[in-house]
Amino acid sequence: MTIMKSSQLNSVGYDEEKNELYVEFSYGQVYKYIEVPKRVYDKLITISVSPGSYFHSDIRMKYTYEKTEYTVKDLILEVL
């Protein structure tokens, strides 16, 4: 998971095998976004101006998503 400098996003992660983007919001909930191209994840973690705005305009309603029961700790342990 990549820590984000954002008031809305705490961290994000990406599963390259499944093309899934994981987003932990500032309130602690993790959502999974499905069929997200890696280039979208790459832009999200490198954008210098407002990652939250980029997320809302280019990801949030463009990709299928679901609320997960994961915590960030669960996601990190899954990768290890």
MODELLER restraints for C-alpha pairs under 7 A, 6 or more apart:
rsr = mdl.restraints
at = mdl.atoms
rsr.add(forms.Gaussian(group=physical.xy_distance, feature=features.Distance(at['CA:1:A'], at['CA:11:A']), mean=6.01, stdev=0.5))
rsr.add(forms.Gaussian(group=physical.xy_distance, feature=features.Distance(at['CA:1:A'], at['CA:12:A']), mean=5.27, stdev=0.5))
rsr.add(forms.Gaussian(group=physical.xy_distance, feature=features.Distance(at['CA:1:A'], at['CA:13:A']), mean=4.36, stdev=0.5))
rsr.add(forms.Gaussian(group=physical.xy_distance, feature=features.Distance(at['CA:1:A'], at['CA:76:A']), mean=6.99, stdev=0.5))
rsr.add(forms.Gaussian(group=physical.xy_distance, feature=features.Distance(at['CA:2:A'], at['CA:11:A']), mean=5.22, stdev=0.5))
rsr.add(forms.Gaussian(group=physical.xy_distance, feature=features.Distance(at['CA:2:A'], at['CA:12:A']), mean=5.24, stdev=0.5))
rsr.add(forms.Gaussian(group=physical.xy_distance, feature=features.Distance(at['CA:2:A'], at['CA:13:A']), mean=6.07, stdev=0.5))
rsr.add(forms.Gaussian(group=physical.xy_distance, feature=features.Distance(at['CA:3:A'], at['CA:10:A']), mean=5.96, stdev=0.5))
rsr.add(forms.Gaussian(group=physical.xy_distance, feature=features.Distance(at['CA:3:A'], at['CA:11:A']), mean=4.29, stdev=0.5))
rsr.add(forms.Gaussian(group=physical.xy_distance, feature=features.Distance(at['CA:3:A'], at['CA:12:A']), mean=6.73, stdev=0.5))
rsr.add(forms.Gaussian(group=physical.xy_distance, feature=features.Distance(at['CA:4:A'], at['CA:10:A']), mean=5.38, stdev=0.5))
rsr.add(forms.Gaussian(group=physical.xy_distance, feature=features.Distance(at['CA:4:A'], at['CA:11:A']), mean=5.05, stdev=0.5))
rsr.add(forms.Gaussian(group=physical.xy_distance, feature=features.Distance(at['CA:6:A'], at['CA:50:A']), mean=6.82, stdev=0.5))
rsr.add(forms.Gaussian(group=physical.xy_distance, feature=features.Distance(at['CA:6:A'], at['CA:51:A']), mean=6.34, stdev=0.5))
rsr.add(forms.Gaussian(group=physical.xy_distance, feature=features.Distance(at['CA:6:A'], at['CA:52:A']), mean=6.22, stdev=0.5))
rsr.add(forms.Gaussian(group=physical.xy_distance, feature=features.Distance(at['CA:7:A'], at['CA:26:A']), mean=6.69, stdev=0.5))
rsr.add(forms.Gaussian(group=physical.xy_distance, feature=features.Distance(at['CA:8:A'], at['CA:25:A']), mean=5.81, stdev=0.5))
rsr.add(forms.Gaussian(group=physical.xy_distance, feature=features.Distance(at['CA:8:A'], at['CA:26:A']), mean=5.14, stdev=0.5))
rsr.add(forms.Gaussian(group=physical.xy_distance, feature=features.Distance(at['CA:8:A'], at['CA:52:A']), mean=5.81, stdev=0.5))
rsr.add(forms.Gaussian(group=physical.xy_distance, feature=features.Distance(at['CA:9:A'], at['CA:24:A']), mean=6.04, stdev=0.5))
rsr.add(forms.Gaussian(group=physical.xy_distance, feature=features.Distance(at['CA:9:A'], at['CA:25:A']), mean=4.46, stdev=0.5))
rsr.add(forms.Gaussian(group=physical.xy_distance, feature=features.Distance(at['CA:9:A'], at['CA:26:A']), mean=5.27, stdev=0.5))
rsr.add(forms.Gaussian(group=physical.xy_distance, feature=features.Distance(at['CA:9:A'], at['CA:52:A']), mean=6.40, stdev=0.5))
rsr.add(forms.Gaussian(group=physical.xy_distance, feature=features.Distance(at['CA:10:A'], at['CA:24:A']), mean=5.49, stdev=0.5))
rsr.add(forms.Gaussian(group=physical.xy_distance, feature=features.Distance(at['CA:10:A'], at['CA:25:A']), mean=5.36, stdev=0.5))
rsr.add(forms.Gaussian(group=physical.xy_distance, feature=features.Distance(at['CA:10:A'], at['CA:26:A']), mean=5.15, stdev=0.5))
rsr.add(forms.Gaussian(group=physical.xy_distance, feature=features.Distance(at['CA:11:A'], at['CA:23:A']), mean=6.12, stdev=0.5))
rsr.add(forms.Gaussian(group=physical.xy_distance, feature=features.Distance(at['CA:11:A'], at['CA:24:A']), mean=5.19, stdev=0.5))
rsr.add(forms.Gaussian(group=physical.xy_distance, feature=features.Distance(at['CA:12:A'], at['CA:22:A']), mean=5.44, stdev=0.5))
rsr.add(forms.Gaussian(group=physical.xy_distance, feature=features.Distance(at['CA:12:A'], at['CA:23:A']), mean=4.53, stdev=0.5))
rsr.add(forms.Gaussian(group=physical.xy_distance, feature=features.Distance(at['CA:12:A'], at['CA:24:A']), mean=6.08, stdev=0.5))
rsr.add(forms.Gaussian(group=physical.xy_distance, feature=features.Distance(at['CA:13:A'], at['CA:21:A']), mean=5.88, stdev=0.5))
rsr.add(forms.Gaussian(group=physical.xy_distance, feature=features.Distance(at['CA:13:A'], at['CA:22:A']), mean=4.98, stdev=0.5))
rsr.add(forms.Gaussian(group=physical.xy_distance, feature=features.Distance(at['CA:13:A'], at['CA:23:A']), mean=6.63, stdev=0.5))
rsr.add(forms.Gaussian(group=physical.xy_distance, feature=features.Distance(at['CA:14:A'], at['CA:20:A']), mean=5.72, stdev=0.5))
rsr.add(forms.Gaussian(group=physical.xy_distance, feature=features.Distance(at['CA:14:A'], at['CA:21:A']), mean=4.60, stdev=0.5))
rsr.add(forms.Gaussian(group=physical.xy_distance, feature=features.Distance(at['CA:14:A'], at['CA:22:A']), mean=6.03, stdev=0.5))
rsr.add(forms.Gaussian(group=physical.xy_distance, feature=features.Distance(at['CA:14:A'], at['CA:41:A']), mean=6.98, stdev=0.5))
rsr.add(forms.Gaussian(group=physical.xy_distance, feature=features.Distance(at['CA:15:A'], at['CA:21:A']), mean=6.56, stdev=0.5))
rsr.add(forms.Gaussian(group=physical.xy_distance, feature=features.Distance(at['CA:19:A'], at['CA:34:A']), mean=6.53, stdev=0.5))
rsr.add(forms.Gaussian(group=physical.xy_distance, feature=features.Distance(at['CA:19:A'], at['CA:35:A']), mean=5.02, stdev=0.5))
rsr.add(forms.Gaussian(group=physical.xy_distance, feature=features.Distance(at['CA:19:A'], at['CA:36:A']), mean=5.40, stdev=0.5))
rsr.add(forms.Gaussian(group=physical.xy_distance, feature=features.Distance(at['CA:19:A'], at['CA:37:A']), mean=6.19, stdev=0.5))
rsr.add(forms.Gaussian(group=physical.xy_distance, feature=features.Distance(at['CA:19:A'], at['CA:38:A']), mean=6.88, stdev=0.5))
rsr.add(forms.Gaussian(group=physical.xy_distance, feature=features.Distance(at['CA:20:A'], at['CA:32:A']), mean=6.49, stdev=0.5))
rsr.add(forms.Gaussian(group=physical.xy_distance, feature=features.Distance(at['CA:20:A'], at['CA:33:A']), mean=5.57, stdev=0.5))
rsr.add(forms.Gaussian(group=physical.xy_distance, feature=features.Distance(at['CA:20:A'], at['CA:34:A']), mean=4.83, stdev=0.5))
rsr.add(forms.Gaussian(group=physical.xy_distance, feature=features.Distance(at['CA:20:A'], at['CA:35:A']), mean=5.83, stdev=0.5))
rsr.add(forms.Gaussian(group=physical.xy_distance, feature=features.Distance(at['CA:20:A'], at['CA:36:A']), mean=5.83, stdev=0.5))
rsr.add(forms.Gaussian(group=physical.xy_distance, feature=features.Distance(at['CA:21:A'], at['CA:32:A']), mean=5.67, stdev=0.5))
rsr.add(forms.Gaussian(group=physical.xy_distance, feature=features.Distance(at['CA:21:A'], at['CA:33:A']), mean=4.97, stdev=0.5))
rsr.add(forms.Gaussian(group=physical.xy_distance, feature=features.Distance(at['CA:21:A'], at['CA:34:A']), mean=6.64, stdev=0.5))
rsr.add(forms.Gaussian(group=physical.xy_distance, feature=features.Distance(at['CA:21:A'], at['CA:36:A']), mean=6.35, stdev=0.5))
rsr.add(forms.Gaussian(group=physical.xy_distance, feature=features.Distance(at['CA:22:A'], at['CA:30:A']), mean=6.60, stdev=0.5))
rsr.add(forms.Gaussian(group=physical.xy_distance, feature=features.Distance(at['CA:22:A'], at['CA:31:A']), mean=5.72, stdev=0.5))
rsr.add(forms.Gaussian(group=physical.xy_distance, feature=features.Distance(at['CA:22:A'], at['CA:32:A']), mean=4.60, stdev=0.5))
rsr.add(forms.Gaussian(group=physical.xy_distance, feature=features.Distance(at['CA:22:A'], at['CA:33:A']), mean=6.33, stdev=0.5))
rsr.add(forms.Gaussian(group=physical.xy_distance, feature=features.Distance(at['CA:23:A'], at['CA:30:A']), mean=5.41, stdev=0.5))
rsr.add(forms.Gaussian(group=physical.xy_distance, feature=features.Distance(at['CA:23:A'], at['CA:31:A']), mean=5.33, stdev=0.5))
rsr.add(forms.Gaussian(group=physical.xy_distance, feature=features.Distance(at['CA:23:A'], at['CA:32:A']), mean=6.50, stdev=0.5))
rsr.add(forms.Gaussian(group=physical.xy_distance, feature=features.Distance(at['CA:24:A'], at['CA:30:A']), mean=4.28, stdev=0.5))
rsr.add(forms.Gaussian(group=physical.xy_distance, feature=features.Distance(at['CA:24:A'], at['CA:31:A']), mean=6.58, stdev=0.5))
rsr.add(forms.Gaussian(group=physical.xy_distance, feature=features.Distance(at['CA:30:A'], at['CA:67:A']), mean=6.41, stdev=0.5))
rsr.add(forms.Gaussian(group=physical.xy_distance, feature=features.Distance(at['CA:30:A'], at['CA:68:A']), mean=5.75, stdev=0.5))
rsr.add(forms.Gaussian(group=physical.xy_distance, feature=features.Distance(at['CA:30:A'], at['CA:70:A']), mean=6.22, stdev=0.5))
rsr.add(forms.Gaussian(group=physical.xy_distance, feature=features.Distance(at['CA:30:A'], at['CA:71:A']), mean=6.51, stdev=0.5))
rsr.add(forms.Gaussian(group=physical.xy_distance, feature=features.Distance(at['CA:31:A'], at['CA:65:A']), mean=6.69, stdev=0.5))
rsr.add(forms.Gaussian(group=physical.xy_distance, feature=features.Distance(at['CA:31:A'], at['CA:66:A']), mean=5.66, stdev=0.5))
rsr.add(forms.Gaussian(group=physical.xy_distance, feature=features.Distance(at['CA:31:A'], at['CA:67:A']), mean=4.50, stdev=0.5))
rsr.add(forms.Gaussian(group=physical.xy_distance, feature=features.Distance(at['CA:31:A'], at['CA:68:A']), mean=5.44, stdev=0.5))
rsr.add(forms.Gaussian(group=physical.xy_distance, feature=features.Distance(at['CA:32:A'], at['CA:65:A']), mean=5.43, stdev=0.5))
rsr.add(forms.Gaussian(group=physical.xy_distance, feature=features.Distance(at['CA:32:A'], at['CA:66:A']), mean=5.45, stdev=0.5))
rsr.add(forms.Gaussian(group=physical.xy_distance, feature=features.Distance(at['CA:32:A'], at['CA:67:A']), mean=6.41, stdev=0.5))
rsr.add(forms.Gaussian(group=physical.xy_distance, feature=features.Distance(at['CA:32:A'], at['CA:68:A']), mean=6.61, stdev=0.5))
rsr.add(forms.Gaussian(group=physical.xy_distance, feature=features.Distance(at['CA:33:A'], at['CA:63:A']), mean=6.06, stdev=0.5))
rsr.add(forms.Gaussian(group=physical.xy_distance, feature=features.Distance(at['CA:33:A'], at['CA:64:A']), mean=5.74, stdev=0.5))
rsr.add(forms.Gaussian(group=physical.xy_distance, feature=features.Distance(at['CA:33:A'], at['CA:65:A']), mean=4.27, stdev=0.5))
rsr.add(forms.Gaussian(group=physical.xy_distance, feature=features.Distance(at['CA:33:A'], at['CA:66:A']), mean=6.74, stdev=0.5))
rsr.add(forms.Gaussian(group=physical.xy_distance, feature=features.Distance(at['CA:34:A'], at['CA:63:A']), mean=6.23, stdev=0.5))
rsr.add(forms.Gaussian(group=physical.xy_distance, feature=features.Distance(at['CA:34:A'], at['CA:64:A']), mean=5.48, stdev=0.5))
rsr.add(forms.Gaussian(group=physical.xy_distance, feature=features.Distance(at['CA:34:A'], at['CA:65:A']), mean=5.97, stdev=0.5))
rsr.add(forms.Gaussian(group=physical.xy_distance, feature=features.Distance(at['CA:36:A'], at['CA:63:A']), mean=6.85, stdev=0.5))
rsr.add(forms.Gaussian(group=physical.xy_distance, feature=features.Distance(at['CA:44:A'], at['CA:51:A']), mean=6.00, stdev=0.5))
rsr.add(forms.Gaussian(group=physical.xy_distance, feature=features.Distance(at['CA:44:A'], at['CA:54:A']), mean=6.92, stdev=0.5))
